[in-house]
Amino acid sequence: MSNDKKRPDPPRPDSLDFYTVAETAAILGVSEKLVFTWIKQNILPAIRLGPGRRLIRIRRTDLERFVETDFQPSTPPGRGGSLRQERSQ
């Protein structure tokens, strides 16, 4: 008799959940170009990975914080959004 029971995966910390730029744009209802702009302006934290640091990922916790503090959904919902207020650079 073999033991075919699969062990459950260990819990994964929230800080290890990542989104791509495309996934982030879809979640927020905005364009990928706007997500790239927010990353470039250091408004939305992102991590660069891989050779040449070309892969960009956004932590779920950073995205949640961005939505709570900086992102203003459009009215009616589902039509994108903008920043709550313009940031001074």
N, C-alpha and C positions, 0 to 999 in steps of 0.2 A: 504494500500500500504506500502510495506516495502522498506526501503532504502538499496538495495543490492549492492550499489556502494562500492567497496573496496577502502580504502584509500591507496595511494601509500606509500611504505615504506620510512621512512626518509632516507636521504643520509647517507651512512656509511663512516666514515673516512678511508682513505687508510691504516692507521696504524692498522686497525682491520681486514684486509684481511690476512689470514694465509695459508700456504701450509704445507703439511706433508713432511716427508723426501722422501717418494716415489714420491710424486708430484714434489718436487724440483729436484730430480734425473731425472725424465722424462723430465722436462722443459729444464734442462741443457744437457741432453743426456749422463749422467754419471751414475755410479753405486750408489746404496744407501750406500754402504760401503765407497765410496769416500766422499759422503756428510757427513756421520758420522765422518770421519776423519777430514774434514774441520771444523766441529762444535767442535770437541774435541780440535783441535789446535787453537780455537778462531779466525779462518779465516772467517767463516760464522756465524754471530750471530743467535742464536736460543733461544727459550723460552721453558722451561720445565714446564709442567702442570700436574695436577691430583695427585692421591695418589702415593707417592714415587717419584713424579716428573718424571714419566716414559714417558709421552706423550711429544713429541718434535714437535714444530711448528716453521716455519720460516715466519717472516713477509714479505709481498710482497715488501714493501719499502726496507727492508734489502737485499732481493734477487736482486732487481733492482740495488741497490748500489754495491753489490758484482759483478754483471755482468759488470757494468760500470767500476769498478776500478780494480778488481782482476782476473776475469775469462777470459781466452783466448779460444774462440771456436776453434774446430779443423778445419782443411782443408782436405777434403771437409766438408762443414757444415753437421750437423746431426750425426757426429761420435764422440760426446763427446767433451771434452776439458780439459784444465788444468789451473793452475794458471799462470798469466802473468809473474810473477817472483817469485823466491823462497823468502820467508820471513825469516828473521833472528829471532830466538826465544830468 
